[in-house]
Amino acid sequence: MTASRIGDYLDHIRQAAADAIAFVEGLSKEEFLEDRRTQQAVVVSLIIMGEASTKLMDQYPDFIASHSQIPWRSMRGMRNRIAHGYFDINLEVVWDTIQRALPDLLERLPVDPA
């Protein structure tokens, strides 16, 4: 039996969310919308979060069910929208996600995977 990777996946989500928030620190929305480098960095962070969420959902359904307050499907869905519609990314939604959803996620994300 292989060891659980839940803690690793949660750490990936936590780090990527913290990175995305840090990447826009000190920027206004308008500055973000004009800063392609920061946009790219944030998008990669959102992809990482979605990939880790997908792994958790696929491999640990009981854990997901016991932590239903976390928007696992939303993270996976955002990753899918980015990956499959890259040229149509709505940066307004990305900005709102960074400003509202990610700080809330970091507060609610389980620290101990048990």
matplotlib code that plots the C-alpha trace (Angstrom):
import matplotlib.pyplot as plt

x = [0.0, 1.4, 1.4, -1.2, -0.3, -3.1, -0.8, 1.4, -1.6, -2.9, 0.6, 0.6, -2.8, -1.8, 1.6, 0.0, -2.7, -0.3, 1.9, -0.9, -1.8, 1.8, 2.2, -0.4, 0.5, 0.7, -0.9, -4.2, -6.7, -5.7, -2.0, -2.7, -4.8, -1.8, 0.9, 1.2, 4.0, 2.0, -1.0, 1.0, 2.4, -1.1, -2.6, 0.1, -0.7, -4.4, -3.5, -1.4, -4.3, -6.6, -4.3, -3.8, -7.6, -8.2, -5.7, -7.4, -10.9, -9.8, -7.7, -9.2, -13.0, -13.6, -11.3, -13.1, -16.5, -15.4, -14.2, -17.1, -16.6, -13.6, -14.5, -12.7, -14.8, -14.4, -10.6, -10.7, -13.2, -11.0, -8.0, -10.0, -11.2, -7.7, -6.1, -8.8, -9.6, -6.3, -6.9, -10.3, -9.2, -11.4, -8.8, -11.6, -12.6, -9.0, -8.6, -11.7, -10.6, -7.3, -8.9, -11.8, -11.7, -8.0, -7.8, -11.0, -9.6, -6.4, -8.4, -10.6, -8.0, -7.3, -3.8, -3.8, -4.9, -6.3]
y = [0.0, 3.4, 6.3, 8.9, 12.0, 14.1, 16.3, 16.9, 17.9, 20.2, 21.8, 22.3, 24.0, 26.1, 27.2, 28.0, 30.1, 32.0, 32.5, 33.9, 36.3, 37.4, 37.9, 40.6, 42.2, 46.0, 46.0, 47.6, 45.7, 48.0, 47.3, 43.5, 43.7, 45.4, 43.1, 40.0, 38.5, 38.6, 37.3, 34.3, 33.6, 33.7, 31.5, 28.9, 29.0, 28.4, 25.4, 23.9, 24.3, 22.6, 19.8, 19.0, 19.3, 16.8, 14.3, 14.6, 14.2, 11.1, 9.4, 10.3, 10.7, 10.1, 12.9, 15.2, 14.2, 14.9, 18.4, 19.5, 23.2, 23.4, 24.3, 21.3, 21.2, 24.9, 24.7, 21.8, 23.7, 26.8, 24.7, 23.1, 26.4, 27.8, 24.8, 24.3, 27.9, 29.6, 32.4, 33.2, 33.6, 36.2, 38.2, 39.9, 36.5, 35.7, 39.0, 38.4, 34.9, 36.1, 38.9, 37.0, 33.2, 32.5, 34.2, 32.4, 29.1, 29.5, 30.0, 26.9, 24.5, 21.6, 21.8, 18.2, 15.8, 13.3]
z = [0.0, -0.9, 1.6, 1.4, -0.7, 0.8, 2.7, -0.4, -2.5, 0.2, 0.4, -3.3, -3.2, -0.2, -1.7, -5.1, -3.5, -1.4, -4.4, -6.5, -3.7, -3.3, -7.1, -7.1, -3.8, -4.2, -7.6, -8.5, -10.6, -13.5, -13.1, -13.0, -16.2, -17.9, -16.5, -18.6, -16.6, -13.4, -15.2, -16.4, -12.9, -11.4, -14.1, -13.5, -9.8, -10.5, -12.8, -10.0, -7.6, -10.1, -10.7, -7.0, -6.5, -9.3, -7.8, -4.5, -6.0, -8.0, -5.4, -2.1, -2.5, 1.2, 2.2, -0.3, 1.1, 4.6, 3.6, 1.5, 2.5, 0.2, -3.4, -5.0, -8.1, -8.6, -8.5, -11.0, -13.2, -13.3, -14.2, -17.0, -18.3, -18.3, -19.9, -22.6, -23.3, -22.7, -25.1, -23.6, -19.9, -18.1, -16.2, -14.3, -12.8, -12.1, -10.2, -8.2, -7.4, -6.1, -4.0, -2.6, -3.0, -2.3, 1.1, 2.1, 0.8, 2.8, 6.0, 5.4, 3.9, 6.3, 7.8, 9.0, 6.3, 8.9]

ax = plt.figure().add_subplot(projection="3d")
ax.plot(x, y, z, "-o")
ax.set_aspect("equal")
plt.show()
